[in-house]
């Protein structure tokens, strides 16, 4: 008979009320000491442990409460640091310097985490890097977890050496040699964990889901080399997709790997087990609860899956989420408005998913009533879903009226070559946030709020005029978030009061929940655009978020396809563009930073996604006139495997994050002979460091070595909402001066 147990793979780290966010930001400002920061972090960690323990979870993760991100924490512990940080003390000083940069040392690159909106810092290995591990902090954290939970329950989380090596940017040597230097350190670490008496260690190897021939030799090099037959039980964890045939066959053949944790909410791990079988001596960690969405499991779907899995596994079956629950808000209980609706009964945040784990364990053990409330809740919700009449699209709906070469000369007459602009947002100050709070609490009327926002817009326009920027923005003072702002003005979206999830570092977002068909009843951005444009003769960008980014940065419905939801969003954005054009807007930016992250990992699945994703963007933008310049913005992804799709977006200008990618993104665009307007970021907005004029001047010159001057747009690499005004003004002043210097050197009129 199959034994059924329960497990988790990680819990939200920010805390129920973003306590870690605020503690981090106070520490970075020098307002608190390291001990104060660590105290807050440990209190959150203990609260998470208690919730899981009280829920009766059999195995609970420890050692995984990172202050910035998992990859950065393990890079720091292993001494995986490039030369520019060698003068900094190991520990928090070096860790945060690698994350945020310091004077004279740019931060590490930042990239999206697999297929999510979470970000990680990319490790770097250069000629000065010496792998020298110090696991004292990690082992101390594990000891606290063992003391709190017990040796049988506490399950330390280790980032696997293969994934760490695979994610590392190598400026010398290769990943095989890096892995060889990591293996002795990991061997000692596993031995140290064994000495603490823990029964099981989770080794998270996210690289298992990548379809890359380079990986299997690396896995064979590391395992079983770092393991011991007499050590703790090893749980090999993967997530966000299936592991692929070759990796799966390798995994089930490894005698020292006793537990396999697989994601059954994405990919086809079930098909792999059915085709190749499952080892009789292994435990299956079945990730059947979606850790990346807020919907409860659908009984008809999950019951059939669990029945199949129970028939395929002979020893032990673990009921668990598909990955860490860091992608979910902490607790649904505070969302009183949502809970008052039928949809509230079919939602589950991290705390509620703990109950779901136990419910599914009971159902797997034969309790026919375990999912009764789920079944009733889903039936009640589906009765309330409002479905709009579907749209019928013609081929013309996806095509601009003229090709790029024909329409480009008609756009923005009088704007100089090498036009300077920003990506959209300006600093979200305490004063601006206070305005929104007063509005929400009824202490300020709508008219008073709009008048106050208009003053912020006037300041932003005046500042840009004074700095000499060419294409202006209104600054987005009225917006909390680039997705939430639009979602709040569309029908079919739910909003939380405290549904925060971590994006990176201290940055948190509140993803909307799509629960019905989406429509746009009224214009969303036209008022603020008019206010801004009336203040200047220079063009002001209309600022929109694209349909794929709204979809990928929301919690989507599970009862209809993502394509259908994307097209509904596209129609809403298309109507907004038409209204902006009617208000005489001549340049409109439709941001799509999430296009790449939604792409399936398997090459065989990519074409379908990219087909409808690009079509959704084109449906949103193709109605624009030839005289309207359409921009988009993309950031923190590897674009090499979707460049043709990006070209097919048919934008007039594409601005990209480039400052943290060592021109790799720029080179990818050059590699396909990209002919349209292009704005590679000239400086890193996630660092408080103000780059000097010479630095940005050299950046612009390097761009012109591979781009025509008619193509190049000069801009930062992302929005400026997280920066202070002094940082923003200083950096933009230098950017404009650098551009003027380059124009002068080339004899280009300003």
Secondary structure, DSSP 8 states (H G I E B T S, - for coil): --EEEEB-S---SS-TT-HHHHHHHHHHTTSS-HHHHHHHHHHHHHHHHHHHHHTT-SBEEES---SS-HHHHHHHHTT---GGGTTS-TTHHHHHHHHH-BTTB----EEE-TTSS-EEE--EE-TT-------HHHHHHHHHHHHHH-TTTEEEEEE-HHHHHHH-EESSS-HHHHHHHHHHHHHHHHHHHHHTT-SEEEEE-GGGGS--HHHHHHHHHHTTTT--TTS-EEEEE--SS---HHHHHHHHT-TT--EEEEESSSS-HHHHHHHH---TT-EEEEEEE-TT--B---HHHHHHHHHHHHHH-SSEEEEEESS-GGGS-S-STT-HHHHTSGGGGGB--HHHHHHHHHHHHHHHTT-TTTTHHHHHHHHHHHHH----------GGGGS-SS-HHHHHTTSSTT--SS-B---SB----HHHHHHHHHHHTTSS-HHHHHHHHHHHHHHHHHHHHHHT-SSB--B-TT-S-TTHHHHTTSEEEE--SS--EEEETTEEE---EEEEEEE--S-SSHHHHHHHHTT-SS-BEEEEE-HHHHHHTSB--SSS-HHHHHHHHHHHHHHHHHHHHHTT--EEEEE-TTTTTTS-SSHHHHHHHHHHHHHHHHHHHTTS-TTSEEEEEE-SS--GGGHHHHHHT--SEEEE--TTTTTHHHHHHHHTT--SEEEEBSS-TTSS----HHHHHHHHHHHHTTS-TTTB-BB-SS--TTS-HHHHHHHHHHHHHHHHHHHHHHT---
